[in-house]
Amino acid sequence: MMRRYFILLFVILSVNIVYGQEVTKNTADKLMSNTNSKVQIGGYAQIDYNQPVNAGEFSNGNLDVHRLVLLFGYRFSERANFVTEIEVEHVKEIFVEQAFLNYKILPWLDFRGGLMLVPMGIINEYHEPPTFNGVERPNLDSKVVPTTWREIGAGFTGRFDNASLKYQLYIMNGFVGYNDEATFRGTDGLRKGRQKGAESIMSSPTLSTKIDYYGITGLKLGLSTYNGKSQSSLYDGIEKGDDTAISSADSSVVGISMVGFDARYVIGGFEARGQMNVTNLKNTDQYNDFTGKDLGSQLFGWYAEVGYNLLHSTETEQKLIPFIRYEIYNTHAKTEGALEINDAFDRKDVTVGAGWWVSSGAVLKMDYQFLSSATGSTSGMFNMGIGIWF
């Protein structure tokens, strides 16, 4: 089944792969490419209206300043940059989303260390509202990846322009699966285990890699991997000869192996993107027995999206893009032991909408989502939003 979806996704995004345009940089890349000033400033914002639509019942809509993010960078020299991203979510929650030092060792080799985005998929690195269609990010990037995913680590990144390749390789702190209580669960997999650089604990390192290929104009392909174990506070203070305590701590740990494939393509007014992620987890049977949770042993999902800029042939920087996105994601694709698969976690969404870019960094969005699960339940969501990026 996975192979069939992979081939379908690749074919959809590989049609007419010539004469396209370059893919947009993310905010950190933009800040570091500004050589005109020691201090760089940027930011983005997302303001949403979400209205659930359920047959037979009234539902209040939700109005939210979803996120307001300020970015600051400082160029110490031609080689050394510091980038930080301060995020205020829902007006009241403050997070540091990125804070890293980048040092160029060679033209093709940069050292990077600090709080960094895990390079997995599209949205986790390119999540500024004007860079994607739809008011909300794809649900795959909430339940499976999960965005916005960042941890503390260090490693190397760079480009081989002659081969049209960009690479990233980091040793990072991992998800916390147990810190006084269990965090993983069936409905959204690993999402609650993101440590976000906030007094993170570490019992073992993880390895994160990504390779991007951009040798065909307008097309960008990415392959991501993430491998390691979840972190557990139960290892702290254990005597090395205490087999009972070690066995208990081992039961609170999950082995994690995630692979992602993504593609983006632009030709003229036509644009398409897609993503596929598979996460295989080990020791979930013991983890669930120990914690009472319902974590699946495999998380799987993919989406494909197409859109067209109706203003492409006009002499304006404005864009008007209707789009449609189809996504399937399942946080109980497989389970271990006595845990039965919960069909409520096998979900299928269709999002139809449009965005009007009044400027390159300012967009008005509107869409409708058809949401369903394998249990037969269906619902809808009407969304409107404003996205800013500078």
C-alpha positions in Angstrom: 0.0 0.0 0.0 2.8 2.4 0.9 4.6 1.8 -2.3 1.4 2.5 -4.3 0.9 5.9 -2.6 4.6 6.7 -3.1 4.4 6.1 -6.8 1.2 8.1 -7.1 2.6 11.0 -5.2 5.8 11.1 -7.3 3.9 10.9 -10.6 1.5 13.7 -9.7 4.4 16.0 -8.8 6.8 15.1 -11.6 4.6 16.0 -14.6 6.2 18.6 -16.9 9.2 19.1 -14.7 10.8 22.0 -16.7 10.7 25.7 -17.0 9.7 26.3 -13.4 10.7 28.8 -10.7 12.9 28.7 -7.6 11.5 27.6 -4.3 11.1 30.2 -1.6 13.6 30.4 1.2 12.5 30.1 4.8 13.0 32.9 7.3 16.3 31.8 8.7 17.8 31.5 5.2 16.5 35.0 4.4 18.0 36.5 7.5 21.4 34.9 6.9 21.5 35.9 3.3 21.1 39.6 4.2 24.7 40.9 4.1 23.8 44.6 4.2 23.5 44.9 7.9 24.9 43.4 11.1 21.4 43.2 12.6 18.6 41.5 10.7 14.9 41.7 11.7 11.9 39.7 10.3 8.7 38.2 11.4 5.4 36.5 10.5 1.9 36.4 11.9 -1.2 34.2 11.5 -4.7 35.3 12.5 -7.5 32.7 12.1 -11.2 32.2 12.2 -12.2 28.6 12.5 -15.9 27.5 12.4 -16.8 23.9 13.0 -19.7 22.6 10.9 -21.4 19.6 12.4 -24.8 18.3 11.3 -27.5 18.6 13.9 -25.7 20.8 16.4 -24.5 24.4 16.9 -20.8 25.1 17.3 -19.1 28.3 18.4 -16.4 29.6 16.0 -12.9 30.3 17.2 -11.1 33.6 16.6 -7.4 33.5 17.4 -4.2 35.4 16.9 -2.7 32.0 16.3 0.9 33.1 16.3 3.0 36.3 16.2 6.6 35.6 15.6 9.6 38.0 15.7 12.9 37.1 14.2 16.3 38.6 15.0 19.6 37.8 13.5 23.1 39.1 14.0 26.0 38.9 11.6 29.3 38.7 13.6 31.3 38.3 10.4 31.1 37.0 6.9 31.2 33.5 8.4 29.3 33.7 11.7 25.6 34.4 12.1 23.2 34.0 15.0 19.4 33.5 14.4 16.6 33.5 16.9 12.9 33.3 16.6 10.5 34.4 19.4 6.9 33.2 19.1 3.8 34.3 20.9 1.0 31.7 20.4 -2.7 32.5 21.2 -1.6 35.9 22.6 -0.5 34.3 25.9 2.1 31.6 25.3 5.7 32.5 24.6 8.2 30.1 23.0 11.7 30.3 21.5 11.3 28.5 18.2 14.8 28.8 17.0 18.1 30.0 18.5 21.2 28.8 16.7 24.7 29.8 15.6 25.7 29.2 12.0 29.4 29.2 11.1 30.6 28.8 7.5 33.7 26.6 7.5 33.9 26.0 3.7 31.7 27.1 0.8 29.9 23.7 1.0 30.2 23.2 4.8 28.4 25.1 7.6 28.5 24.2 11.3 25.1 24.8 13.0 24.3 24.4 16.7 21.6 25.4 19.2 17.8 25.2 19.1 16.9 24.2 15.5 14.0 22.9 13.4 14.2 19.2 12.7 14.4 19.0 8.8 11.5 16.7 8.2 9.0 17.4 5.4 8.0 20.8 4.0 6.0 22.7 6.6 8.3 22.1 9.5 11.0 24.2 7.8 8.8 26.4 5.7 5.9 27.3 8.0 5.5 31.0 7.4 1.8 31.6 6.4 2.4 33.1 3.0 4.5 30.1 2.0 1.6 27.6 2.0 -2.0 27.3 0.8 -4.8 27.0 3.3 -5.5 28.8 6.6 -4.1 26.0 8.7 -1.1 23.8 8.0 -1.8 20.2 6.7 -3.1 17.9 9.5 -0.4 15.4 8.5 2.1 18.0 9.8 0.3 18.1 13.2 -0.4 14.4 13.8 2.6 12.6 12.3 5.6 14.9 11.8 4.7 16.9 14.2 5.1 20.6 13.3 6.6 22.9 14.6 9.2 20.4 15.8 12.5 21.7 17.1 15.1 20.4 19.5 18.6 21.4 20.7 21.5 19.9 18.8 24.5 20.5 16.5 25.7 19.4 13.1 26.5 20.4 9.6 24.6 21.8 6.6 25.6 23.0 3.2 25.2 22.9 -0.6 26.9 21.2 -3.5 25.5 23.5 -6.3 27.3 21.6 -9.0 25.3 18.5 -8.0 22.2 20.6 -7.1 22.1 19.1 -3.6 21.6 20.6 -0.1 22.3 18.5 2.9 21.6 18.7 6.7 23.0 16.3 9.4 22.4 16.9 13.1 22.8 15.1 16.4 19.8 16.3 18.4 17.9 15.9 21.6 14.9 13.7 21.1 11.2 13.5 22.1 10.6 12.9 25.8 8.4 9.9 26.1 8.3 9.9 29.9 9.0 12.8 32.3 7.1 12.2 35.6 4.3 11.0 33.3 3.8 9.5 29.8 3.5 11.9 26.8 2.9 9.7 23.8 -0.6 8.5 22.8 -2.6 7.2 20.0 -4.5 10.2 18.8 -1.5 12.4 17.9 1.5 10.0 18.3 4.7 11.8 19.4 3.4 15.4 19.4 3.2 15.8 23.2 6.8 14.7 23.5 8.3 17.7 21.8 10.7 19.3 24.3 11.1 22.6 22.4 14.4 23.4 24.2 12.7 24.1 27.5 14.8 22.5 30.2 15.0 19.4 28.0 16.2 16.1 29.4 18.4 13.8 27.4 19.1 10.1 28.0 20.3 9.3 24.4 21.0 11.3 21.2 19.1 11.1 18.0 20.2 11.6 14.4 18.4 13.8 11.9 19.3 14.1 8.2 17.8 15.6 5.1 18.9 15.8 1.4 17.2 18.2 -1.0 17.6 18.0 -4.8 16.9 21.1 -6.9 18.6 20.3 -10.2 15.4 20.6 -12.3 14.1 24.2 -12.5 11.0 24.7 -10.4 11.2 21.2 -8.8 12.5 20.5 -5.3 12.7 17.0 -3.9 13.5 16.1 -0.3 14.3 13.0 1.6 14.4 13.1 5.4 15.3 10.6 8.1 15.1 10.7 11.9 16.4 7.8 14.1 16.9 7.4 17.8 15.1 6.7 21.1 12.7 8.7 23.2 14.1 10.3 26.4 13.0 9.3 29.9 13.5 10.9 33.3 13.4 7.4 34.9 17.1 6.9 34.0 18.2 9.9 36.1 19.9 8.7 39.3 19.6 4.9 38.6 22.5 2.9 39.9 24.1 0.9 37.1 23.7 -2.4 38.9 20.0 -1.9 39.7 18.5 -4.2 37.0 14.9 -3.7 38.3 15.1 0.1 37.9 16.8 -0.1 34.6 14.1 -2.5 33.3 11.4 -0.1 34.4 13.1 2.8 32.7 13.6 0.8 29.5 9.8 0.2 29.5 9.3 4.0 29.3 11.4 4.3 26.1 10.3 4.0 22.5 12.6 3.5 19.5 11.8 5.9 16.7 12.5 5.6 13.0 10.9 8.3 10.7 11.3 8.7 7.0 9.9 11.5 4.9 9.6 12.3 1.2 8.5 15.7 -0.1 8.2 17.4 -3.4 7.4 21.0 -4.5 6.9 22.1 -8.1 6.1 25.4 -9.8 5.7 26.0 -13.5 4.1 29.3 -14.6 0.9 29.7 -12.6 0.6 26.0 -11.8 2.0 24.7 -8.4 1.9 21.4 -6.7 3.3 19.8 -3.6 3.1 16.6 -1.7 4.6 14.8 1.3 4.7 11.3 2.7 5.9 10.2 6.2 6.3 6.8 7.8 7.2 6.5 11.5 8.0 3.0 12.9 8.1 2.7 16.7 9.7 -0.1 18.7 8.8 -1.2 22.3 5.3 0.3 22.1 3.8 -2.9 23.7 5.9 -2.5 26.8 5.4 1.3 26.8 1.7 1.0 26.7 1.6 -1.7 29.4 3.9 0.5 31.6 2.1 3.8 31.0 -1.5 2.8 30.2 -1.3 4.6 26.9 -2.5 3.6 23.4 0.5 4.5 21.2 0.5 2.8 17.8 3.6 1.1 16.5 3.4 2.8 13.1 2.3 6.3 12.0 1.7 6.9 8.3 0.4 9.7 6.2 0.6 11.5 2.9 -0.9 14.4 1.0 -1.0 15.9 -2.5 -2.0 19.4 -3.3 -2.4 21.4 -6.5 -3.2 25.1 -7.2 -3.1 27.7 -9.9 -2.3 31.4 -9.8 -5.1 33.1 -11.7 -3.1 36.3 -11.9 0.0 34.7 -13.3 -0.4 36.3 -16.8 -1.0 39.8 -15.4 1.7 42.4 -14.6 1.2 42.4 -10.8 3.0 40.9 -7.8 -0.4 39.9 -6.5 -1.5 36.2 -6.6 -4.9 34.6 -6.5 -4.6 30.9 -6.0 -7.5 28.4 -5.7 -6.2 25.0 -4.5 -7.3 21.6 -3.4 -5.4 19.3 -0.9 -6.1 15.6 -0.3 -4.5 14.0 2.7 -4.6 10.6 4.5 -3.0 10.1 7.9 -3.2 7.3 10.4 -1.6 7.3 13.9 -2.7 3.7 14.3 -1.5 2.3 11.0 -0.1 -0.6 13.1 -0.2 -1.6 16.7 1.6 -4.1 18.9 0.5 -6.7 21.5 -3.1 -6.6 22.8 -3.7 -3.0 21.6 -6.4 -3.0 18.9 -6.3 -0.6 16.0 -8.5 2.4 16.6 -10.3 3.4 13.4 -10.9 6.9 14.7 -7.2 7.6 14.2 -7.4 6.6 10.5 -8.3 10.0 9.0 -9.0 11.4 5.5 -9.3 15.2 4.8 -10.0 17.2 1.8 -9.4 21.0 1.9 -10.7 23.3 -0.9 -10.0 27.0 -0.8 -8.2 30.0 -2.2 -5.6 32.6 -1.1 -5.2 36.2 -2.3 -1.7 37.5 -2.0 -2.2 41.3 -1.9 1.6 41.5 -1.7 4.4 38.9 -1.6 4.3 38.8 2.2 0.6 39.4 2.9 -2.2 37.0 2.1 -5.9 36.6 2.8 -7.1 33.0 3.0 -10.3 31.1 3.0 -11.0 27.4 2.8 -13.4 24.6 3.7 -12.3 21.2 5.1 -14.2 17.9 4.7 -13.0 15.8 7.7 -13.7 12.0 8.0 -12.4 8.9 9.7 -12.6 5.2 9.1 -15.3 4.9 11.7 -17.6 6.7 9.3 -17.8 10.0 11.3 -17.7 13.2 9.2 -17.5 16.8 10.0 -16.5 20.1 8.4 -14.5 23.2 9.2 -14.8 26.6 7.6 -11.6 28.7 7.9 -10.6 32.3 7.1 -7.3 33.9 7.9 -4.7 36.6 7.4 -1.0 35.7 7.0 2.0 38.1 7.2 5.7 37.5 6.5 8.5 40.0 6.3 
